[in-house]
Amino acid sequence: MLVQLNGKRVELEDEVNTVRALLMSYQLQEKIVVVERNGEIVDRARYETTPVADGDRIEIVHFVGGG
């Protein structure tokens, strides 16, 4: 399946079919990211049930600490 991820067109494996699976495939921790799917913020509680489908536009913002 093809999606637009952070502005780049990427091909995902068939098993990467939810937001949670997408985050796991990139080894990202759910607690330190915000995910937007097709212009709407996805509630963390719904990562496992929110589908990722062909043609979706997904933005992942990763928080980094520092000082």
Protein Blocks (a to p, Z undefined) as FASTA:
>chain_A
ZZdeehiacdddfklmbfklmmmmnopafklcccdeehiacdfklmmmmccdehiacddd
dddddZZ
